[in-house]
């Protein structure tokens, strides 16, 4: 790592989580990387960012680029802490948002609840207007009705307006007219239109998307304004870019109006970091597993690219609200280092989703926390060193953690505190294994065929245990896992994703129309990329389509090389679809006719990236200075076992360590349990053989 004072004008990346704010600073001149970590300052998040940058020894005033990932948008949705929002829609369709798809995922659950809209029915307003599926105007927009609605909105103290008119993805004129009217008539309100976010069919999903964007818009706008003001006060001379849920970057100005695109900005960066690592290591596939202080997330890299999704259910499949925008397929669970362990009805122990967060934090932080957490359990089990947490920045209270587990969990269950702590960790591991299944097994992928790339401050503590739950044979812990999502921002590219619904039978596909639509999307994307980052080295264009067999309802997204469109290669496109369908569902039908539902195009502007640096090579045995001591560590079924600890900074390529062992570094500890073994690869990554013996 670089000495902080030596850094020249640099690129700063900040990932704000529920517990910690992680900062990575890259000097493109020297190739050096400096890191900083600070408890997230929930009252004013920019203060935590500034503190993290300071700990990395950098200054905004000496930096050229600031990359940022944040959970502010998704937290506003999950916590129902967004703006008072109204929906303006086509007459007869205001209840589409509440009716939804009438899915019943749990048929025999007597306590099942459907999704709860972000906008109450009294604030959903209808307007006379109508456009058909071809984009033809059947009834003009009645602007006199908009005036009456505006008066109601003011009387109801509405802060944000979502506009959804039927088939606006084919003809947005009415939405644009309504947007102009409300911005003029209600200048203090945030106004969002559906066609700016999604140009696909499915009215419920489009309604839910635009409502969510309006709901989080004022909060995101206020937050980004605070960040911009802070940067100006720090005399920041560079550009401020936000990480999208696709893992790409976009301008902070665009982020203020299309806030929903940054829902999963922090987790997406981690998957992009995993993709970059796979490229360096020559891996075609990997599971990205991120465990922080509040949640655990999982994504997948397949064929060298992050697996994407077209729709996400925010809040879970059963009760969640759909967001219809391209994003990396990320699943998460409320299990992190700060997740609270409690006894429920009948004495059953539960871990999460409630979290101690940054304040008061786990009991062992000694900041006022009283309920035991996963971090407290790991400290009691000996897996964390009380005097070396965050490089010694935080001294952990081991006795306080043990007392909390003993009083609140162990004593009521009649268990020893060590056994209770082990139970807390095992329950957390089971929950995290399930979230990995949701991005593998439920996508037609076998988790056993993938290595698990584990990062986040708490990820390496549990990675091998999660891998064993899923019979995964290899775990990879990258350098600086506690800052890996911030590192992922530094290797991200600028990206624009476009989708256009267009129904067409493949056998009689109108390729001239395809050329025109794809050309329009490419031209718009290239212009936006050049405006956002003139220094982008090259621009890559990726083509795709949503396809299905004739008679099916749901489509599969297919990567279609642009050459196939240009060559009018119907057979080649059909073969690509059949292969994607077989991978997803386990079967395909070469003889069945197929149709295209939507065209997709991604424009990617390549940004300069830090290269993975090789470390000095050593022998099979670590150097004598790498071993920092030995302490008893609890392992299931074996009790406390004498376990050596190693300083990761002093390990060399080729070093092998058999479990049990601990590898400690500034913001994380890797646990190698008995029966596993690790080897340090040429780049300093820890490659762990899960079943070494």
VOSE-324809 format. One line per 2 residues: number of its first residue (from 1); their letters; for each residue x, y, z of C-alpha. Coordinates in steps of 0.001 Angstrom, whole numbers, plus 500000, padded with zeros to 6 digits. Layout:
<pts>
NUM> A> X:Y:Z; ...
</pts>
This chain:
<pts>
1> XX> 500000:500000:500000; 501104:503540:499376
3> XX> 502099:505962:502025; 499201:508361:502059
5> XX> 501353:511467:501823; 502967:510282:498598
7> XX> 499734:510152:496581; 499525:512421:493532
9> XX> 496238:513587:491960; 494181:510465:492392
11> XX> 490902:508669:491892; 488860:508248:495062
13> XX> 486179:505569:495516; 483842:505518:498520
15> XX> 481395:502733:499356; 478948:503697:502100
17> XX> 477431:500735:503915; 475086:500472:506855
19> XX> 477974:500019:509300; 481227:501114:507653
21> XX> 482281:503563:504955; 485105:502123:502849
23> XX> 487472:504289:500814; 490029:503260:498194
25> XX> 492366:505812:496619; 494242:504942:493421
27> XX> 497172:506946:492059; 497286:506220:488338
29> XX> 500774:507713:488145; 502413:505338:490615
31> XX> 499887:502501:490484; 499579:502619:494271
33> XX> 496434:501981:496256; 495674:503455:499699
35> XX> 492750:502436:501908; 490634:504041:504600
37> XX> 487724:502808:506718; 485439:504637:509127
39> XX> 482182:503924:510909; 479319:505255:508776
41> XX> 478096:508588:510142; 474373:508095:509675
43> XX> 473460:511650:510743; 475582:513164:507958
45> XX> 477064:510535:505680; 479552:512857:503964
47> XX> 481410:513265:507257; 482191:509537:507274
49> XX> 483346:509745:503667; 485659:512620:504508
51> XX> 487052:510750:507510; 487688:507669:505383
53> XX> 489471:509730:502743; 491591:511270:505480
55> XX> 492512:507834:506841; 493625:506873:503336
57> XX> 495881:509928:503452; 494237:511606:500481
59> XX> 492564:514945:499794; 489653:515680:497506
61> XX> 491462:518826:496422; 494297:516717:494992
63> XX> 492034:514225:493206; 490707:514059:489670
65> XX> 487751:511685:490068; 485340:510718:492840
67> XX> 483398:507470:492445; 480605:506763:494883
69> XX> 478330:503895:495800; 475601:504266:498379
71> XX> 472569:502484:499791; 470608:505688:500379
73> XX> 468053:504888:497636; 467306:501279:498569
75> XX> 467269:502129:502278; 464630:504791:501631
77> XX> 462468:502133:499967; 462999:499364:502497
79> XX> 462523:501677:505470; 459505:503402:503844
81> XX> 461298:506690:504491; 460813:508333:501108
83> XX> 458839:511384:500016; 455066:511821:500090
85> XX> 454362:510763:496522; 451413:510959:494130
87> XX> 450781:508928:490982; 449231:510462:487852
89> XX> 448103:507844:485344; 445735:507040:482492
91> XX> 442053:506985:483434; 440982:503518:484493
93> XX> 444455:502336:485492; 445187:503782:488923
95> XX> 444635:500420:490635; 447115:498535:488424
97> XX> 449776:499459:490972; 447860:497790:493807
99> XX> 446447:494797:491914; 449901:493799:490641
101> XX> 450350:490321:489177; 448159:488524:491736
103> XX> 451016:486089:492390; 450586:483747:495350
105> XX> 454067:482300:495942; 453001:480546:499166
107> XX> 449659:478936:498373; 449028:477523:501845
109> XX> 450343:480422:503918; 447344:481723:505859
111> XX> 449316:484819:506849; 450432:485747:503331
113> XX> 450473:489471:502540; 450738:490966:499091
115> XX> 452910:493952:498237; 452125:497275:499894
117> XX> 452213:500236:497452; 454375:503257:498192
119> XX> 451449:505507:497202; 448089:505250:498930
121> XX> 444996:505060:496733; 443862:508574:497661
123> XX> 447016:509975:496035; 446596:508115:492734
125> XX> 445005:510414:490164; 443576:509593:486749
127> XX> 443692:511740:483597; 441819:511485:480326
129> XX> 444377:510500:477690; 445100:507340:475701
131> XX> 447813:506030:473394; 447618:502554:471874
133> XX> 450345:499903:471703; 451490:501232:468333
135> XX> 452043:504712:469779; 448984:506244:468085
137> XX> 447019:508843:470050; 443459:507698:470677
139> XX> 442543:510500:473097; 444518:513719:473655
141> XX> 445829:514713:477066; 443382:516933:478949
143> XX> 445621:519573:480558; 442635:521167:482319
145> XX> 442484:518031:484460; 446161:518454:485314
147> XX> 445391:521884:486815; 442774:520379:489114
149> XX> 445206:517626:490131; 447958:520179:490837
151> XX> 445688:521982:493289; 444973:518684:495062
153> XX> 448672:517858:495229; 449447:521169:496894
155> XX> 446625:520698:499368; 447937:517213:500237
157> XX> 451534:518470:500732; 452828:516107:498072
159> XX> 456605:516201:497565; 457026:514008:494456
161> XX> 454956:513121:491381; 455195:509887:489359
163> XX> 453678:509992:485863; 452691:506774:484096
165> XX> 450605:506853:480937; 449649:503711:479049
167> XX> 452090:502725:476251; 454311:505754:476808
169> XX> 457269:503541:475950; 456048:503769:472329
171> XX> 455024:507437:472394; 456097:509596:475371
173> XX> 454513:512877:474180; 451750:512885:476804
175> XX> 454143:512111:479640; 456483:514877:478477
177> XX> 453605:517358:478313; 452463:516428:481829
179> XX> 456036:516661:483092; 456420:520186:481672
181> XX> 453105:521215:483196; 453853:519970:486729
183> XX> 457385:521352:486749; 455995:524749:485826
185> XX> 452937:524579:488075; 454559:522815:491067
187> XX> 458226:523874:490965; 459056:522504:494401
189> XX> 457980:518951:493603; 460171:516161:492216
191> XX> 458639:514957:488907; 459456:511600:487307
193> XX> 458107:510009:484104; 458065:506298:483321
195> XX> 459496:506458:479781; 462745:507981:481074
197> XX> 463334:504897:483197; 461832:501995:481267
199> XX> 460912:501643:477601; 459505:498162:478040
201> XX> 455950:496943:478208; 454266:495609:481415
203> XX> 452342:498438:483026; 452484:497194:486629
205> XX> 456274:496942:486591; 456637:500309:484851
207> XX> 454259:501925:487367; 456148:500453:490293
209> XX> 459459:501644:488830; 458440:505266:488278
211> XX> 456720:505464:491669; 459849:504145:493387
213> XX> 461983:506683:491529; 459743:509554:492628
215> XX> 459522:508164:496166; 463300:508128:496717
217> XX> 464027:511117:494482; 463885:513994:496998
219> XX> 465949:512091:499553; 468602:511137:496969
221> XX> 468643:514672:495571; 469185:516121:499051
223> XX> 471938:513611:499768; 473770:514232:496486
225> XX> 473446:517993:497037; 475185:517541:500406
227> XX> 477980:515574:498738; 478412:518182:495985
229> XX> 478508:520993:498577; 481113:519059:500574
231> XX> 483240:518534:497448; 483035:522228:496606
233> XX> 484111:523136:500140; 487078:520757:499746
235> XX> 488011:522476:496440; 487539:519228:494514
237> XX> 488530:519972:490890; 487430:516703:489273
239> XX> 484283:514833:488277; 481785:513093:490531
241> XX> 480343:509803:489210; 477875:507371:490780
243> XX> 477886:503591:490482; 474725:502221:488876
245> XX> 473039:498921:489689; 474513:497632:486405
247> XX> 477990:498124:487847; 478644:500947:485385
249> XX> 479155:504611:486212; 476920:507579:485454
251> XX> 476994:511301:486046; 475746:512641:489373
253> XX> 473420:515040:487535; 471678:512127:485821
255> XX> 471627:510263:489138; 469469:513021:490640
257> XX> 466657:512427:488161; 467086:508663:487609
259> XX> 467767:507774:491243; 466394:504253:490941
261> XX> 469409:503274:488811; 471626:503478:491917
263> XX> 469565:501097:494073; 472326:498465:494336
265> XX> 475292:500703:493573; 477601:499476:496347
267> XX> 476917:495725:495974; 477128:496016:492170
269> XX> 480656:497397:492456; 481720:494282:494361
271> XX> 480466:492043:491553; 482343:494189:489021
273> XX> 485468:493771:491162; 484897:490005:491057
275> XX> 484532:490157:487271; 487852:492030:487050
277> XX> 489499:489461:489322; 488159:486592:487193
279> XX> 489665:488199:484095; 493072:488482:485780
281> XX> 492971:484887:487063; 491578:483376:483862
283> XX> 488303:482277:485468; 485125:481998:483403
285> XX> 482778:481903:486379; 482627:482753:490053
287> XX> 480197:483536:492858; 480640:487006:494348
289> XX> 479921:486818:498085; 479913:490048:500090
291> XX> 479269:490116:503825; 479446:493470:505543
293> XX> 478175:494816:508816; 474469:494872:507930
295> XX> 473732:492482:505048; 475215:489677:502964
297> XX> 474951:489850:499176; 475619:487400:496363
299> XX> 476008:487768:492612; 477412:485605:489834
301> XX> 479962:485978:487050; 479202:483635:484112
303> XX> 481199:483457:480875; 483402:486221:482242
305> XX> 480505:488700:482675; 478329:489648:485625
307> XX> 474922:487963:485406; 472284:490619:484756
309> XX> 468587:490857:485599; 465876:492917:483936
311> XX> 463639:493203:486998; 464335:493096:490729
313> XX> 461853:492574:493550; 462773:495045:496276
315> XX> 461650:493575:499574; 461528:489936:498445
317> XX> 459508:487982:495888; 456402:487510:498022
319> XX> 455832:491084:499196; 458353:493105:497209
321> XX> 457860:495836:494641; 459250:495257:491130
323> XX> 461827:497612:489631; 462085:497187:485870
325> XX> 465543:498417:484920; 468690:496533:483880
327> XX> 470846:495669:486887; 473292:493067:488097
329> XX> 471426:490080:489517; 472145:490536:493241
331> XX> 470336:488817:496067; 470760:489812:499681
333> XX> 469778:488815:503182; 469796:490787:506421
335> XX> 472746:488891:507858; 475933:490839:508564
337> XX> 478493:491302:511277; 476116:493599:513139
339> XX> 473060:491316:512816; 471397:490845:516194
341> XX> 470785:487398:517711; 467521:487096:519633
343> XX> 465290:484394:521041; 461847:484283:519487
345> XX> 458641:482456:520315; 459303:479037:521840
347> XX> 462930:479896:522479; 463992:479613:518845
349> XX> 467079:481664:518068; 467012:484075:515131
351> XX> 469874:486078:513635; 468921:489301:511812
353> XX> 467531:491035:509884; 467694:493632:512683
355> XX> 471176:495120:512841; 473103:497071:515438
357> XX> 474531:499136:512557; 477245:501691:513227
359> XX> 475403:503057:516261; 475247:501563:518794
361> XX> 477027:498722:516983; 477877:495291:518397
363> XX> 478327:494987:522152; 482074:494530:521706
365> XX> 482413:498022:520158; 481553:499427:523624
367> XX> 479476:502201:522044; 476254:501383:523871
369> XX> 475134:498194:522132; 473420:495708:524434
371> XX> 472232:492873:522178; 474664:490186:520952
373> XX> 475585:490146:517264; 477461:487939:514805
375> XX> 480625:489991:515430; 480296:489408:519167
377> XX> 479953:485671:518518; 483112:485574:516389
379> XX> 485018:487418:519105; 483854:484934:521768
381> XX> 484886:482039:519483; 488398:483473:519230
383> XX> 488198:484235:515512; 488721:487961:516019
385> XX> 491605:489507:517949; 490316:492108:520402
387> XX> 493446:494254:520068; 493852:494117:516273
389> XX> 490357:494961:514941; 490712:497509:512121
391> XX> 494454:497527:512718; 493911:498386:516373
393> XX> 491720:501450:515619; 488882:499847:517599
395> XX> 489623:497936:520817; 487009:495207:521203
397> XX> 485386:494381:524546; 485596:490570:524648
399> XX> 484170:490287:528142; 481177:492451:527246
401> XX> 480446:490310:524196; 480667:487106:526198
403> XX> 478412:488491:528920; 475747:489585:526400
405> XX> 475674:486160:524747; 475639:484401:528116
407> XX> 472756:486444:529520; 470541:486849:526463
409> XX> 471120:483599:524548; 473094:480936:526407
411> XX> 471404:481035:529830; 467784:480913:528544
413> XX> 468724:477961:526298; 470793:476173:528923
415> XX> 473953:476334:526801; 477535:477331:527407
417> XX> 478349:480771:525946; 480804:479216:523455
419> XX> 478187:476787:522158; 475621:479595:521893
421> XX> 478101:481764:519984; 478769:478875:517605
423> XX> 475024:478536:517083; 474744:482221:516178
425> XX> 477417:481812:513506; 475910:478577:512133
427> XX> 472456:480173:511770; 474017:483141:509975
429> XX> 475928:480791:507655; 472751:478889:506763
431> XX> 470983:482137:505841; 473920:483237:503691
433> XX> 474106:479868:501933; 470460:480305:500971
435> XX> 471156:483691:499402; 473893:482119:497278
437> XX> 471407:479480:496113; 469075:482246:494949
439> XX> 471623:483453:492381; 472784:479980:491355
441> XX> 470329:477111:491838; 467297:479313:491117
443> XX> 469008:480509:487912; 469697:476988:486656
445> XX> 473329:477081:487818; 475111:474536:490042
447> XX> 476960:476343:492835; 479415:473426:493053
449> XX> 480810:474417:489655; 481851:477879:490892
451> XX> 484643:479180:493102; 483396:481528:495832
453> XX> 485060:484969:495838; 484530:486306:499347
455> XX> 484918:489909:500448; 483438:492518:502744
457> XX> 484776:492929:506246; 482969:489826:507552
459> XX> 483001:487698:504390; 486330:485882:504884
461> XX> 485354:484978:508465; 482508:482819:507151
463> XX> 483437:482019:503540; 484655:478440:503997
465> XX> 481650:477604:506198; 479278:478920:503507
467> XX> 481205:476983:500856; 480859:473753:502819
469> XX> 477104:474278:503134; 476966:474342:499319
471> XX> 479743:471798:498599; 481809:474482:496863
473> XX> 485402:473305:496567; 487349:476572:496289
475> XX> 487219:479959:498020; 489183:483020:496879
477> XX> 489781:485935:499237; 491087:488939:497277
479> XX> 493485:491542:498583; 491915:494055:500980
481> XX> 488546:492243:501089; 487118:494854:503462
483> XX> 487538:497472:500722; 486811:495279:497713
485> XX> 483568:497001:496689; 485375:500349:496727
487> XX> 488101:498728:494611; 485352:497483:492267
489> XX> 484375:501105:491613; 487937:501831:490481
491> XX> 487724:499064:487850; 484195:499967:486710
493> XX> 483476:501492:483320; 480976:504092:482236
495> XX> 477855:502334:481055; 474508:503120:479483
497> XX> 471838:500443:479010; 468887:500766:476651
499> XX> 465836:498566:476124; 463077:498989:473567
501> XX> 460005:496746:473426; 459337:495495:469897
503> XX> 457333:492328:469232; 458444:490399:466149
505> XX> 458533:486779:464982; 462153:485806:464450
507> XX> 461439:484011:461174; 460108:487228:459626
509> XX> 462156:489697:461668; 462154:493307:460378
511> XX> 465943:493726:460459; 465800:497190:458874
513> XX> 463697:498376:461826; 466077:496609:464207
515> XX> 468999:498463:462612; 467281:501809:463076
517> XX> 466354:501206:466734; 469751:499768:467666
519> XX> 471440:502631:465829; 469428:505226:467740
521> XX> 470296:503605:471066; 473980:503348:470159
523> XX> 474147:506971:469035; 472537:508171:472280
525> XX> 474857:506016:474369; 478030:507150:472623
527> XX> 477044:510793:473057; 476357:510332:476792
529> XX> 479615:508439:477345; 481700:511097:475582
531> XX> 479993:513864:477555; 480486:512106:480895
533> XX> 484099:510990:480367; 486104:512384:477469
535> XX> 489056:510287:478668; 487228:506971:478044
537> XX> 489752:504868:476139; 487397:502867:473963
539> XX> 483688:502282:473580; 482271:498757:473495
541> XX> 478804:497978:472148; 476911:494909:473369
543> XX> 473716:493783:471658; 470999:491580:473067
545> XX> 467339:490678:472898; 464573:489362:475119
547> XX> 463225:486268:473386; 460718:483492:473982
549> XX> 459156:480578:472175; 455885:481471:470485
551> XX> 453114:480933:473028; 455258:481590:476100
553> XX> 454544:484508:478425; 457990:485268:479854
555> XX> 461153:485972:477909; 464848:485171:478372
557> XX> 467537:487806:477873; 470012:486660:475231
559> XX> 473405:488101:474342; 473308:488447:470559
561> XX> 476519:489526:468802; 475897:492576:466646
563> XX> 477325:490665:463667; 474294:488354:463744
565> XX> 471917:491320:463421; 474002:492826:460628
567> XX> 474186:489498:458767; 470423:488890:459188
569> XX> 471438:485516:460623; 468129:484138:461872
571> XX> 469609:480692:462556; 472466:482166:464578
573> XX> 470117:484277:466714; 467849:481262:467270
575> XX> 470841:479133:468320; 471911:481801:470829
577> XX> 468384:481852:472275; 468165:478048:472491
579> XX> 471492:477942:474353; 470391:480643:476819
581> XX> 467041:478907:477391; 468721:475564:478050
583> XX> 471175:477106:480506; 468356:478804:482404
585> XX> 465655:476107:482327; 467496:472906:481439
587> XX> 465865:472394:478058; 465498:473977:474627
589> XX> 463521:473261:471473; 465404:473787:468248
591> XX> 462254:473138:466191; 459962:475593:468001
593> XX> 459413:479049:466512; 460766:481974:468534
595> XX> 459927:485643:468787; 461674:488798:469936
597> XX> 460008:490843:472676; 462567:493612:473260
599> XX> 465881:494776:471858; 468724:495576:474252
601> XX> 471922:497525:473801; 474702:498444:476231
603> XX> 477273:501153:475533; 480395:500796:477693
605> XX> 483141:503390:477882; 486388:501871:479108
607> XX> 488005:503770:481980; 491660:503546:483099
609> XX> 491974:500849:485772; 494446:499850:488456
611> XX> 496238:496633:487498; 496554:493721:489883
613> XX> 500172:493695:491045; 502206:490554:491642
615> XX> 503749:490033:495065; 507178:488570:495906
617> XX> 507428:484784:495634; 508362:482601:498589
619> XX> 508517:478979:499556; 505751:476672:500655
621> XX> 506257:477638:504298; 505498:481250:505314
623> XX> 508427:483293:506586; 508970:483217:510340
625> XX> 507900:486843:510673; 504494:486171:509094
627> XX> 503290:484154:512061; 502065:486547:514743
629> XX> 501084:484066:517446; 498621:481393:518407
631> XX> 495312:481423:520260; 492454:478996:520967
633> XX> 489669:479164:518368; 486350:477338:518631
635> XX> 485309:475047:515748; 482045:473105:515598
637> XX> 482411:469565:516867; 485984:470116:518082
639> XX> 485734:472857:520684; 488685:475186:521176
641> XX> 491711:474277:519047; 495147:475967:519216
643> XX> 495230:478033:516018; 498155:479985:514536
645> XX> 497574:483532:513265; 499390:485100:510306
647> XX> 499896:488678:509124; 498651:488766:505537
649> XX> 500999:491605:504609; 503992:489299:505210
651> XX> 502746:486315:503208; 504407:485585:499870
653> XX> 503235:483923:496672; 503433:480156:496982
655> XX> 503022:480063:500765; 500747:477224:501912
657> XX> 498950:477093:505249; 496897:474138:506472
659> XX> 493916:474721:508701; 493173:475544:511376
661> XX> 494634:479002:510810; 493732:482687:510864
663> XX> 495021:485237:508352; 494633:488760:509711
665> XX> 494766:492104:507923; 493600:495667:508475
667> XX> 489860:495272:507875; 489236:491539:507817
669> XX> 490208:488102:509132; 490170:484938:507037
671> XX> 489293:481747:508918; 490783:478521:507557
673> XX> 489036:475755:509537; 490438:472261:510101
675> XX> 490410:470233:506896; 490914:473265:504635
677> XX> 494171:474708:503305; 495141:477935:501592
679> XX> 497774:478918:499076; 498807:482479:498271
681> XX> 498601:483089:494508; 500976:485348:492513
683> XX> 498693:488372:493055; 498399:487882:496804
685> XX> 494894:486397:496730; 494202:483627:499237
687> XX> 493079:480535:497337; 491492:478135:499826
689> XX> 490965:474455:499110; 487803:473771:501102
691> XX> 488220:469978:501255; 491983:469617:501511
693> X> 491761:466617:503804
</pts>
